[in-house]
Amino acid sequence: MRSICKVFIRLLFVVQCVAFQRNGITYRHQLSTVRLSEQLHHSVDLHASKDYNFDANLMLPTKKNSGLLKNVFTGFLAFLIMASSSLPASAISGGGLDFAGLDLSGKDYSSANYKGKDFSQVIARQTTFKGSNLQGCRFYKALLVETDFSDADIRGASLEDTSMDDAILKNTNAGGAYFSASLLDAKTLEGADMTDAQLPPKLLARICEKPDFAKGTNPVTGVDTRDSLMCPE
């Protein structure tokens, strides 16, 4: 989008130059002569040449040229609106806030790349991220009720202060991800690789006490879920 704007600015410059050439606007400016007087007061005598001829309308385009510039601007603005509406959801902000604060409930974001995107404070009730790349994503204070993260890559993601009631983390790769106490409200951690995941100490102990909650082996990394949590035998 930035490159398109640059092209538009250059286009306006070219159109304006052509418009001025059509009008045949000329600009003549002879340097004023400065003559220092040797009088007692050392006054300065400035003489402007009589040939000095400056067209005050130099920077004022005619009505015809104004219409031309207006048409170019209007057409380009329409193009920008059409281009923006056709962008995929994953590229809406271009590095801005991304999905932060949006209601994504019931939507399907499966098998897509959202690496590094911001999902802070989203409402993602029954939203599906199955098999998606969510590495380094930020889900701070997000509502992740019944959200499906099955087979997703959430390594390094931040899921702190979230609501994860009945969230599904089956077979997720959650290495180095950040969780808060709400993880215990999830539906299952079966097959999840939790290597180096950051959990409150008391939460870790409670998870390890639920063998049916955290069990199995991750199909991608081959790591046992309880081993990745360092649960005692």
N, C-alpha and C positions, 0 to 999 in steps of 0.2 A: 504494500500500500504506500509506503514511503517513496519508493521509486516511481510510482504512478504520479504522485504529487509533484515530484521533481520534473517529470515530463510535462505536466500541465503548466508549471511555472514557465518553463522554456517555451512552450507553445504560445502562451500569452505574450511573452516578450517578442516573439517573431511576428505575431499578428499586429502588435502595436507598432513595430518598426515598419511593416508594410503599409500600415495606415498612414503613418507620418510621411512616407515616401510618396504616396498617392496625392496627398495634399500639397506636396511641393514646398513644405515649410522650410524656410532658410533661416539661417542664424548668422548674423554678422555682428562681430563685436571687436572693435578696435581698442587696444589698450589706451587708457587715459594717460595723458602726459603729465608728469609731475615736475614742476619747476620750483626749486627752492629759492626763495627770495633772500637777498642779503640785507634786507632792511633790519632795523633795530629789533623788531619784534619777531624776527625769524619766522614770519608767516609762511604758510604753505599755500601755493596757488595751484589748484587742480583744474586742469582744462580737459573737458571731455570733447572728443572729436565730434564735429557736426555730422560725420558720416556714421556715427553710432546709430544702429538700427536694430532694436531688439523686439521681436514679435512676442507680445504678451500672451498670445494664444499658443505658444510653443508646446506647453504641456497640457493643453486642453483639447482633447480629441473632439472632432466634429460630431454632430448628431448621427451621421451615417456610420462613423467609426465606432461610436459608443454602442450602436446597435449590433455591430459585428462582434465586438468584445462580449457583449451581453449574451449573444447566441452561443459563442464558444463556451463561456462559463456555464450557461444553463445546460448545454449538452454534456459537458464533462461532469457536472454535478449529478445528472441523471445516471451517468455511467457508474459513478461511485456508489450510488444507492443500490443499483442492480448488482454490482460486484459484491457489496457487503452482504446483501441478502442471500447470496449463493454460497457464502463461506460455510464450511462445516462447523459443527458446534465446538470441535476441539481446537479451532483456530480463531475463535471470536475475538479475543483480546490481544493476540499477538504478544504475550508476555506480560499483560496486565494482570487483572484479577481473575481471569479465566472464568471458572464456574462459581466463584465465591458468592454465597448468599442466595443461590438460585434454588428453585423447587424442581428437583429431578425425579420426583416420585413416580414409580411405575415405568420408568424409561429403561431402555436396553442399551448399555454401553459395552457390550461383550466384544471380546477379541479385537480390541483397538489399542492404540498407543496414546496414553495420556501422561506420559512420563513428565514429572515435575510440575504438573498442573495444580492449581489451587482450588480445592473444594471446601474451603473454610465455611462453616455455618450453613452448608447446604442442607436441604431437606430431601433425603434420599430414601424414602420409605418404599420398600419392595423394589428398589432399583437393582439392576443386574450389571455387575462388572466382571462377569465370568470370563476367565482367560485373558483379561486385559493387562497391559503393562502400566502399573501405577507406581513405579519406582519414584521415591522422593516426593510423592504427592502429599499435600497438606489437607487433612480432614479435621482441622481444629474446630471443636464445638459443633461438629456435624451431627445431624440426626440420621443414624444409620440403622433404623429399625427394619428388620427382615431383609436387609441388604445382602445380596449374594456376591461374595468375593471368591467363589470357588475357582481354583486353578489360576488365580490371579497372582501377579508378581507385585507385591507391595513392599519390597525391600526398601528400607530407609524411609518409609512413609510415616507421617505423623498422625496418629489417631488418638491424640490426647483430648480429654474432656469431651468425648463423644458419647452419644447414646447408642449402644449396640445391641439392643434387645432382639434376640433371635437372629442376629446376623450370622451368615454362613461363611466360615473361613476354611472350608474343607480343601485340602491339598494346596493351600496358598504357600507361597514362598515369602515369609515375613521376616527374613533375616535383617537384623538391625532396625526394625520398625519400632515406633514408640507407641505404647499403649497405656491406658489408665485403667482404673478399677472396673469400668464398664465392660471390659473384655470378658469378664466372668458371666455377663448376661448374654453372651453370644450363644447361638444354638449348638455349634460344634467347632472344635479345632482339629478334627480328625485329619491326619495326614499333613498337617501344617508343619513347615520347617520354621521353627522359632529361634534359630541360631542367632545369638547376640541381640535378640529382641530386648528392648528396654521396658521392664515391668516393675511396678512397685513390689518390694520384697514380700509383703504380706499377701499380695495378689498371687504371686508365683506359688507360694505355699498352698494356697487354696485351690489353685488349678491342678496342682499335682495330686491333691486329695480326691480328684474326680477322674478316675481312670477311664470312664466312658466318654468323658468330655475331650480329653487330650489323649489320643491314641493313634496307632497306625504309622505308616511310613510315607513320606512325600514321594510321589511317583517320578518327579523330575530330578531331585537331588539325592534321593535314596536315603535321606536322613530320617531316623525315627523321631516322632514328635516328642515323646517324653525325654528322649536323650537330648534333643535340642533345647529343652527346658531345664535340663540337668535335674530332673526329678529323681529322688532316691528310689532305689529298687524296692 
